[in-house]
Amino acid sequence: MMSRILIDDREYEVDPRHNLLQAILSLGLDLPYFCWHPALGSVGSCRQCAVLQYQDENDSRGRLVVACMTPVQEGMRIGLEAAQAHEFRAGVIEALMTNHPHDCPVCEEGGECHLQDMTEMSGHTFRRYPGLKRTHRNQYLGPFINHEMNRCIACYRCVRYYRDYAGGNDLGVQAAHNHVYFGRQQDGVLESPFSGNLVEVCPTGVFTDRTYSRHFSRKWDQQSAPSVCVHCAVGCNHFPAERYGRIIRVSNRFNARLNGYFLCDRGRFGYDFQNQPRPGEFSDSEGLLDALLERIADPAQTVFAVGSPRASLENNFALATLAGPAQFYAGVGSGEWRCLQQYLRILAQGHSLATPDLIEQCDAALILGEDIGATAPRVALSLRQLIRNCSFELAAQQKIAPWQDAAVRGLGQWQRSPLWQLVPCANALGDISAEQCYETPAVIAQLSAALADLLEGRQVSAHLSADQRDWIGRAAAMLRQAQRPLLVCGCGLVDDRLLASAARITAALKTPERAPQLYIAALESNSVGLAALCPRALDTMFEDIEAARRQGRRCTLVVLENDLDRRLQPELFARLKTLLDHWLVLDCLETPSTRAADAALPAPTAFEQQGSLVNASAMLQRYEAVMAPGCPPPWRRFAAALGHYRERRGELTRPGWIELRGWRTAGQLRQCLARQVPALAAIERAGVDAELRLDGRALARQSARYSGRTAIHAAEEVREMPSPVDADSPFRYSMEGAAGQGGSRAFVWAPGWNSAQALNRFQQEVGGDWQDNLAPALIDAEALELPPGPRSSDSAPAPGTRTWLPRYEVFAGEPLSDAAGAVSERAGDPVLVIDRQTAGRLELENRDSIELHYRGRMHTLYVHIDPSLPPGCIAVPQRAGFWRATADSGPVMELRPARSPLPKPPQLIASDREAENG
């Protein structure tokens, strides 16, 4: 029920759950503020949002109150534009600006600065302070963030976000009288994988994007579009920005269900792969594709095609249509493939999968096997909010509003909602976990199945130890006590039994009073979409190629945006070359596959084309091109090549070729995909239609203040060149057009609101979803057609044998972000993690070197000894050049003393410090 309040003698209806500041902003009114943030709550430290509150209609004097600390009450009377409130707000900002430098023209925040906006809004326009300004020394904070402490106004947003919200402990506030300093104890890399959000959280230019500084451009000179992050399967939304033909930065695009106000650092800073050289030749593309079509049409030849979990649904479907669905294979390894098939079976059984916003509402969680902080970082940030729900429940009992941040945290103290982990070793969520059980993957699968048996009322396996039975009993009790329990698992350990057990546990917990949630982490941005599109695993391709060779056929392989060196065992990758007569790769990255292939064609990145992805929550999302492509998308290349082929041959006889040749726009492609793959029929409403017009106008990728377009090519031609045409999208490469609506906006800007806080003007309410936003498009689980599929082996490793685990990292192992310089610098050197028992047997210490041998390959790696690893377990980094280790990899991998030891690193890595501190 809404409450009615009077603001400047006008009546409004507002949500009584909000504080007064949030209510005023949700109405579209202007009120300056600094310390408050929709995701961080209220602490009332800056006093900038002061208004007059009147006792009743007879009170003409009123009293000053801070809006962010004032609850909404029915019938309250507020003076927003009162002279006394205006004067007080102007005085507050004048005091805050006492030591602020006059460097707006050279500050990177200039033109999109919240401080500038609020200064103008308060009416403070004249500086009267004659004294010297205090100054500070800036710190080096790593490859992502610049630090300019002299611009600080001490709003405390940075430490409240970094420490309280994101859980970082290496950034804080130090103070002596009026010298308040926000930074680290000493120079060094910010350790949190969410540090980049400081750029948008800070209302001034204290924390700025270091990668953006290399090719800085003012906000109004940038071109942007609504897009989706391609660096993991969470599917966070963002705004990439382009200038002079380069992507120069990525900023958060609000999505209430997924990323909210925050991105992980891999998603924010991993964009630089767009600016790297492309593989292959542009000039010979027509000849290569003409030759490919001749091979497909030749009955004496067989063409095999491999799709990609990082390529769009459109491009994967086009390749499947070109080569024929029977010759199209999913480009993932066998273990991951079994996990994805299990994922689809779980969907078909009627399970709905959680999104990060639902995760934050749960009151207990159990993680089975997954290092979620590395495979889905944004979900880990949501889990950090989940543990606070116990505090909110206590606050509700004391009638403390949830936006009263300091009061809620003070009341809750160290009480947390339970987060339990059943994982192979310690991870980034260890500091907030109530209980952590470290076991080998085989035991994790066994305990997960036993927990499901117990919750289903079945007999628990007699092979379990007393300690294991005790753990299962306590875990079951913890989950039963929760009203909204959460199960988290994923493809990280490449064991589909974990997914099946998590689904069983979720189903067993469901009652009319209890609403459990399930989240399954996939490993790449379109892993789920590829699995729904393609029923054939990569491993079966070798059998088919060998069968074709026995029949005397010539074999050709086409690989789309995939590095088979990462997917296949080294000897299989080497053998592939001997089985093929021709190998063609289309990719935007230079990889071992492009180097091994007979020919390579450049493919546009997600910044240069429109496409659709399916995230780990089974949501279909569309990203728009930010810049005109340097080369056509693969699907358009295929359609054009078929047009040339028909001109030469006069007809198209193969199934699917006629339709493919007729695709003139991505919309026509999606219509065909929706007909042929009913489970993905929602793809047509995953984004805005290309024919969308607002007031008769297309949508603009550039703000109305865009400048310098002629200057870009002034050395070549002075006159203004027409902008490229994008037939697939309602967006135009121009400032001419409408600003968009809902989630289709290419940027956020409103009069008087130039910073990221302008988002407030386009939400249904501050902190809520976009105005006029589209409903989420989901996979149609009932339409999924699934073969039975093989299951994982139930056999456990023999006693005394080593167990090899994949080690995932936030800043390494994802192909696209690996090509970004800043992310690569942040990742550092690859590290092999071993248990204490193995380290003692091999006489190794932390940061020693060791050789890892397998299948004819050798890597010299630093060693990190992890006391949490079960005996005999070794975690192998999942980076370029490494074959993906699995628990049954024992016979193929071997450790040997390093013949050429690596130099000792100058500093301990964070995990070393934690281990040495116990």
N, C-alpha and C positions, 0 to 999 in steps of 0.2 A: 504494500500500500504506500502510495506517495504522500509526501508531506507538502503543505503549502507554506511558503515563506514570502515575505515582501522585501524586495531589493529596490531601493530608491523609489518606494511607493508603488512599485509594480509587482503584481502577484505572479509567482512561479510555482510549478510543481517540481520537487526534487526528491531524490532517493534518500530516505532517512538513514541509510547505512553509511552514507558518505560523510566526510567532514565538510565544512562550509566551503573551503577552497575548491575541493573537487566538485562540489555541487555548482559553484559559480562558473568554473571552467567548462563543465558539462553543458551549461546553458549557452555557451558561446560568448560569455562576457569576459572582459579583460581584467585581470588582477595579477600584478607582478608577484613572483615568488622565486626562491633559489633553493633552499635546503630540501623542499618537498619533492618527491618523485613518485609517480603512481605505483611503481613496483617496490618502493622502499618504505612507504608510509611517512608518518609525521614525527618530527622531533622539535619543531619550533625554534630552531637555532638562529635563523637569520632575521626574523620579525618583519620580513619584507611584505607579507601578505596581510598587513593590518587593515581592518575595516572598522566602522562604527557599528555597534550593536545598541539598539534602543530598547528600553524596558517595555514600553507600550506606545500607543498612538499619542499619548500626552507628553512623552519624553522627547524633547527637542535637542537635548545636549548629547546624549549617548555616551558610550564608553568604548575605548579602543580595545579590540580583541584581535588575536592572531587567527586568521581564518583556518589555517591548516590544523590548529589545535582545538577548534570549536565544533562540537557536534551539531548537526542539523536538528532543529526542534520545530514542531508544528507552530505556525503563526509567528515565528521570530521575525523581527524587523531589522534590516541591515542597510547601512549607508555606505555604498560602494564608492560613489562619486563625491562624498561629502568633503568639504574643503579641509577639515581637520585630518581626515584619513589621507588625503592627497599630500598634505604637508608633511605628515609623519613618514609616509613611504619615501618621499623625496629625501628627507633627512637621513633615513636608514641607508639608502643607497649611496648618499654622499659620504657617509661614514665608511661604508664598505669599500668605496673607491679611493679612500685616502691614499693608499699606497699602490694603487693599480697604475701601471705605466700607461702612457699615452701612445701606445704602439699599434693601434688598430690597423693602420695601413700596411704594416708588415707582419701582423699576426695572422697565422693560418686560419684562425677561427673567424676572422673578420668577414662580415657579410652573412654569416650563419651562426652568430654568437648570441646565446641566450642573455648574456650580460648586456650586450648592446640593446637588444629588444626591451629588456626590463628597464634599462636606464631611460630609454625614450618613453616607455609607458608610464614611468613614475613622474616624468616632467623634470627630472634633474638634468640640467644642461650646462651648468656653470661650476667650475672648480674654484674653491676659495682657499684651499689648504696651501700655505706658503712654505711649509717645512720640507726637509729632505725625506724622500721615500725610503723605507727600509728595503733592503735587497737580500737575496738569498743566492746560494750556489746551486746550480741545477745538477741533476744526477743522470748518469747513464742507466737506463732501465731496460736495455735489450734492443733487439732489432725491430720491435713493433711500435714502441712508444717513445715520443719526445717529451721532455720535462722542462717546463719554464715556470718555476715556482713563483717568480715575481708577479705573475698575473693572478695569484690566488686571492679569493675573497673569503676564505675560511667558511665555506658553506657545509663542509663535512660530508658532502655527497660521496666523494671518492672512497673514503675509508668505510663508510656505511655500506656501500656497494661491495667493495673488494673484500672486506673482512666479514661483515655480517651476512651478506647475501651470497657471495661467491665462495666464501670459506677460505680465502687467502690469508696467510699470516706473515707475509714479508713486506707489506705496505702498511704504514700507520701514521699517526700524528705525534710529533714531538713539539713541546711548547716550553717557552720561558718568557714570562710577562707577555708582551704583545708580539713576540716573535713565534708564530705558529708555523710549523713546517710539516708538509705532507709528503712523505717519501719513504725510502728504505733506510735501514740503519747505516748502510753503506752502498755505494754504487754496485749495481748488479742486475741481472736479468730478472724481471718479474716472473715468478714461477707459476702463477695461476694461468690455466689455459683460457681464461675469460678476461684477461687483462685489457684486451682491446676495447671493451665496453666503456672503459674510463674515458675514451675519446668522446663518447656521446653523453655519458653521465655527467661529466664535468661541464658546468655552465659557462666556463671561460676557456682560455687557451692554455691552461696549465698542462694538460695531457693532450697531445695531438698525434696524429697518425704519422709515424716515421716513414713508412713506405710511400705514403702520399706526398711527403715533402720532396721526394726525388723528382717528381714531375707535377708540382703543385699547380692548381688552377682554381680560380674562384668558383663558387657554387653556381653562379649564374652563367658561367661559361662552359658548364658540363652538360652532357647528354646522358640521360639515364632511362631505365625502363624497369617495370616490375619483373623480378626474376626469382629463381629458386637455386639454393646452394647445391652444388654437385659434388661436395666433398664427403658426404656420408648419407645414410638413408633416413635421417630425421626429416629432411626436406625443409629446412628453415628458409624463410623468405628474406630477400635482401634487394637493395638498390645498387647495382654496379653503375659506375660513372665512367664515361668515355670522353677523351679530349685528344685532338691531333692523332686519331687513329689508334690510341692506346687506352686500355683500361687503367685508370689511375687510382681508383679506390673502390671499396665496397662498404656500404653502410646498412644498418638494420632496416628491414621493412616489416612493420608490425604484423603479426599474425597471432590472433588471440589463442588459437588451438596449438600452435607449434612453438615458435621462438619468442613470442611476446615482445619484450623490449631489448632482448639480448641475443648475441651471436657468440659462438666459440671463436677462438683466435684462428683456427685452421680455416673456417669459413670466411672470416673477415680479411685475412691477409694472404690467402692462398690463390688470389686471382692472377698472379703474375705469370702463370703458365700461358695466358693469352698473349703475352708480349714476347714469347720465345719464337725462334725460327721454326717453320713447319717442315715436316719431312716431305720427300717426293718432289715431283716436278709439276708445275701448273701447265706447261706447254703441251705435254703429251697425254693429257687426261682423256681426250676424245679417242685417240688411237687405242689406249689401254682398255677402255670400256667397250669399244667396238670389238676388239679381239676377245674380250670376256663374253660378250653376247654370242659370238660365233662358237665359242667353246660350249656354252650352255645349250645351244641349238644343235650341236653336233652329236648324233646318237653314239658315236664312238668315244665320246669323252663324258666325264662326270665332273660337275663343279660342286664343291662343298663350300658352305658359308658358315662363318662363326660370328655370332652376335656379341653384344657387350653389355655388361651391367652398368656402364657409365654412359652409354649412348641412349638417345631418346627412343621412346616407343615408335615414333614415326620412322626413324632411320632403320631400326631393327626390323620393323614390319616390311619396309620397302625392300631390304635385302632378302628377307624370307620370300617375298613375292617374286623377286627377280630370279633367285636360284631355285625356288620351289620349296615349299614347306618341308618336304621329305629330306631335303639336303641342308636344312638350316639347323644349327646346333647352338645351344646356350654356351657362352664362353666363360664358364666357371668350373672349378675343380669338382671332383666326384663327391667329396665330403660336403662341401658347401651346397652342391646341387641337391643332395638328399635332405639337407636342412630346409632349403627353399621349397622342395616338394612337401615336406612336413608342414611348413608354414601355410601352404595353400590348402592342405587337408584340414588344418585347424580352422581356417576361414570357412571352408565348406561345411564344417560341423556346426557352424552358427556362432562361433566366438567372435566378438568384436574386439578390436585391438585399441589400446589406450593411446592417447596423444599426451604430449607433455603437460598440457593444462589439466588433464584429468589425473595425471600422476601427482601433481602438486596438491590435489584434493584428497589423496589417499592417506590413511592413518597408520599403515604398517606396510613393510615391503620385504620381500625375500628375493635375492638375486641368485640365480642358479648358473654358475659356471662362467658368466660373462664379465669381462673387464669393461663395463659400460662406460667408464670415464674415458676410455680410448676409442671404442668403436662407435659410441653415440654421445659425444661430450655434452650436447645440449640437454640430453635426458639426465645426465649426471647432475647438471645444475638444477633441474626440477626436483631430483631426489633430495638435494640439499634444502629445498623448501618443504618437502614432505615431512621431514623430521620435526619441523616447527609446529605441526598441527596439534600436537599435545599442548603447546603453549596457548594456542588460540582457543582450545577447549577450556583450559583453565581461565583464560581471560573472559570467555563468555559467561562462565559461572560467576565471575566477579563483576559482570556487566561493564567490562572494558572493551571498547570498540577495537576491532582488529587493525585499524589504521593507526592506533596509538602505539607506534613501533617501540619506543623506549619502555613504555609501561608493560607491554606484552613480553618483551625480552627480559625485563627485570623480574616479572612474575614467574616466568618459566624457568629462569636461571639455566641449569644444565639438564632439565627434563626434556626428553626427546621422544618422539614417536619412534617405535622400533624399526630399525633397518638391519636385517640380517643378511649375511653373505655366505654362500657355499661355493667357494672358488678355489682355484689352484694355488694362489698366492696373494700377498697383500697388494692393494691397489689404491687409487687416488681417493676412494671413498672410505678408507679405513678410519679416518679421523671422526667420522659421524656414524660408524656402524656400531650397533649395540653388541653384536656378536659376529665373529668371523670364524668359519670352519675351513681349514685348508686341507684339501685332499687331491689325489690324482684324478684325472678326468674319468677314469673307469669307476672309481669310488663315488665321484659326484653323480654319475648316471645311476649308480646303484642306490644311493641314498635318496635321490630325487624320486625314483620309482617307488621306493619303500614309503616315502612320505605321502605319495599319492595313494598307495595301498591303504595306509593308516586312515587317511581322511575319507576314503571310500568305504571304510569299514571292513577291509580285508585283512587277512593274516600277513603280518610283516615277516620278511625273509628271516629264516633261522640262522643264516650265515653272518648276520651283522653282529658286531661286538656290543658289549654292554654300553660303552661310551657312545657308539653310533645310535643305538636304540634310544638312549637318553636324549641325544641331540634331536632326533626325529620327533620324539614326544614333546619336547619343549617348543620346537618349531611349529608343530601342529597346534599346540595351545596358543602360541603367539598369534597365529593366523586366525584362529577361531575367535579370539577376543576382539579382533578388529572389526569395525563396521564396513570399512572400505579397504580391504587388503589388496596388495599389488604383487604380482609375480613378474619378474624380469628375467629373460633368458635371451639367447641369440645364437648366431651362427659362428661365434668366435672360436669355439672348441671343435667346430665341424662335427658335431655329434647330434643327430636329430632326435636321439632319445631324450635329451634335455627338453626340447620343445614339446615333445609328446607328454612328458611328465608334468611340465608347467601347465599345459592345457587341462590335463586330468585334475590337477590340484585346484585350478580355477573353477572347474565345473563342480568339484566336490564341495567347495566353499560356498557356492551360490545358494542363497535362501531368500525368502521374501524380505528379510530384514538386513541381509548382507549383500553388498554389490561389489564383488571382486573385479579387479582389472588385470589385464595381461598385456605386457609389452614384449615384442620379439624384435631384437635388433638385427637388421640385415647389414651386410658389410659394405655395399656400395649404393650409389644414389638411385639406381634403377634395377637393383637385383630382383625385387619382387615383380616389377613389370616384365622383366625378361622371362622370369619363371612362368608367369601367366600367359606369355605369348608363345613360348617354345617348349614343347614336351620332350625334347631330346637332349641328353647330356653330352658334354664334350668328349667323355671317354669312349662313347659308342662310335664316334667319328672314325677312330683308328680302325675298328673292325670293318666299317663300311669302306674305308679307303683300301684296305687290304683285299676285301672282297672284289672291289672294282679292278684292282690291279691283277688279280687272278683271272678275271674275265678279259684281260687284255685292254682295258680302257685306260685312256690317259686321264690324269687327275689334276684338277686345278683347285686351289683354295683361295677364298676371299675372306679376309678378316676385317671386321669393322671395329675401330676404336678399342682394340684389345691387344694386350701384350701376352702372347701365349707363353713366353718365357716365365711369367709369374704363375701361370696356371698348371703347366705340365712339369713332370719330372724331367730333369736335364737330359736324360738319354732319349726320352720321347720327343722332346723339342728338337734335339739333333737328328733323330730318325725321321722326323716329319719332312725335312728337306729332301731326304732320299726317296720318299714315297711320292713326291709331287713333281709334276711336269712344269707347273707354273704357280707362283704364290704372289697374290696381290693384297696389299694392306692399305686401308683408308684410315688415317689417324691425324690428330692434331699435335701429337707428341712424337719425338724421336725416341724409339724404343728398340730393344733387341729384335723384336719382330719386324720392324720396318727395315732394320739393317740386314736381317737374314732373308727377307723377301726378295723376289725377282724384281718387283716394282712397288712403289708406294705413291699414293695420291694424298695430297693434303685435304684435311676435313676441317670445316669451321668449328669453333668451340661453341659452348652454350651461350656465349656473349654475342655471337654473330648469327644466330638462327633461332627460330621458334621451335619449341619441342615440349614433350610431356614426359613426366616421370611419375612413378608410383613409389611412395615412401613406405617406411616400415609400419605405418599405421594404416596401410591400404588406401591412402588418399591419392587420387590423381591430381597433379598440379601441372600448370603450364608456365613456362618461362618465355619471355619475349626477347627478341634481339635488341641489344643495346646499340649496336653499331652495324653499318652495312657490311655484309660478309666479304672477305677477301677471296673466297671461292664458294661455289654453290654447295648447299647441303647434299649429302649422299643421295637422298631420295630424289632430289631434283636432277642430279647428275644421271641417275638411272633412267628417269623419264625422258630426258633429252637424248640419251644414247639409244633408247628404243625408237625414238622418232627418226634418228639417222638410220637405224637398222631397217625400219619399215620402208624408208625411201629407197634403200638398196634392194631389199628382198621383196617388197610389195605386200607382205602380209606378216601378221604376228600369230603364230600357231600355238605357242605354249600357254598353258593356263595362267591367268593372272597378268600376263604381259599387256593385254589390251587395256585392262583397268589401270595398270601402272602408267602406261604411256599417256593416259587421259588425265592424270593428276596435274593440274595447273597450279593449284594452291594447296597449302597444308590442310585446309579445311576439307577439301575433297578427299585427301588421303585419310583423314580421321574418320570421315563418313564410311569409307570402305573398311577400315580397321574395325569400327564399331559393329558393322554387319558380320564380319567374318570371325571376330573374337567377342562374343556377347559379354564375357566377363569384364571386358574393358569398354563397354558401351558408353559409360559415363565420361569417356575422354572428350566428347564433344562439348561438355559443359564444365570442363576443368579450367577454362579460361574464358576471356571475352571473345565474342565473335568478331571476325574481321570486318563485318559490315556495321559494327556499332558506331553510332554517331550521337553526339550530345549537342542539342540545338543546331543540328545540321552540320556539325564540324567533327572531323576526325580528332584523335587524341594526340597531344604533343609530347614528344620525348624531351623537349627542352623548355626551360622556364621562359616566361615572357621577357625576362631581362637578359636573355642570351646575347652575347656580343662577340665581335672578333671573327665572324665567319669568313669575311673577305680576307682578313689578314692571314688566315691559315695558308692560303695559296697565293698570296700577293706577289711573290717572286715569279709565279708562272702566269697568272692572269688576274687582273684587277676586278673584273666584273663578277657579280654574284652568280655562282653556279647553282642550278636546280638541285634540290635534295633528292637522294635515291627514293624509289617507290618500293614499298613493302606490301605486296599483295596478300600476304599471309596474316596481316595484323591490322588492327584499327589505328595503330600508332604511326606517326609520321616523323621522319628525321628532320624536325623543324620545331620552331617555337610557335608556329601557326596552328592553332587547334585548341581544343578544350583540355582542361587539366585532368580529366578522368574522374571516375567515381569509385567509391569503395576501394577494394584491393587492386583496381586497375590503374590507380594513379602511378605516374612515373616519378613523382617527387611530391614532397609536402611543403607547401608555402601558403601563407595567408597574410593579409595586411597586418603589419606589426609583429608577425611571427615568422622569422627567417631561419631559426634553428630547427633541430629535430623535434623540439617541443611543439612545433606547429601541428604535429599529429593530433594533438588535443582537439583541433578544430574539425577533424574529419571522423571522429569516433562517435558511436551511438551514445556513449558516455565515456568520460576519461577513464582509461583502463579497460574499456570494453571493445567490442569488435568494430570494424569499419562501418560507416553508414552505407546502406544499400549494398552490403557485401553478398557475394554469391554463397549459396549453401555448398558445403564440401562435396566433391565428387568422389565416390568410393567404388572399389571393385565390387562387382555383383557376384557374391560368393556362391549363390545358387547356380550360376551359369558356368562355374569352373568345371572343366573336364580333366580329370586327373587319372593317369594310369596308376596301378598299385604301387609301383616303384620299389626298389630295394631298400631295406632298412640297414642301419649301422650294425656292425658286428657286436655281439654281446660278450665276446671273449675279452678277458682282462690280460694285460701283459704278464709274462712269466715273472715270478719273484726274482729280484736281483737285476732285472733288465732296466735300462734307462727309459724314461718316458719323456718324449720331446713335445714341447708345447709351442704354439704360436704366441709370440710376444707382440702385442699391438701397442702403438704409440700415437699420441695425438698429433705429433708434428712429423711423422715419418710413416711411410708405407702406403699412403694414398697417392696414386699415380699423378694426379693433376697438381695437387699442392706440393708434391716433391719437386716439381719444376719451378716453384716460386722461391726466389733467392732468400727472402727473409725467413720463410718457414724452414727451408733447408738449414739455414744458419742456426735457427732456434732448436732444431732437432739434434744437432751435434753428431758425434760418432756413434755408430751402431754398437750395442752392448749385448753380450751373451749373459744371461742370468742363470746362475747355477745354485744348487743347494749346498749347505755346509758340509754334508757328508762327502759329496763329490769334490768340493774344493779341498777338503783335507786330504783325500786320497791322491789328488793331483798336485798337492802342495801349492795351491793358488791363494792369492789374496786379492782384495778389491783393487781394481784398476790394473791388474796384471794382464798379459796378453795370452791368447790361446788360438789355435787353428781349428776351424770347423771344416771337416771334409765330408762330402757326400756326392755320389754319382759323378765323380771326376771333377768336382769343383772344390775350391778352397777359399775360405775367408779368414783373415786374421782379425780378431775382435778383442775389445776390452772385456774384462770379466767383472761382473757384479755379483757378490754373494748375497743371496736373499735368505735370511733365516726362516722365512715363512714357507718356503717351497718344501713340499714333501720330499723325503729322501729319494734320490734317483731321478728327480725331475729337472729338466733343463729347458729354458725358454729361449727360443730362437727369434731374433728380430725379423719382422715381416716387411722387409724393404726391397727395393729394386735389386734384382740379381739373386735374391734368396728364394728358394723353393719353399712353399708353405709347409711348415712342419705340422704333423698331426701326432696323436698319441701312439699310433702304430708305426711310426717312422724309425723305430729303434734299429733295425738291421741295416739301414742305409746311411746313418749318420755316425760320425766318429770324431772324437776330440784328440788332438795331438799337441805336444808342446810347441810353442811359437818359435820358429827358426829365426824370424826377424821381428823381435818384440816391438810393439808400438811405443812411442814416447809417452811417458806418464802425463796425464792431463794436469793442468796447473791447479784446478779446483775440483772439489768433490761435487758430483752431481747430487741433486736433492735426495734421491733414493738412497745414495751412499750415506748421507748424513743421518737419515732416519734409521738406517740399519746400525750405524755405529753408535747412535744414541739409544739403541735398544727399542 
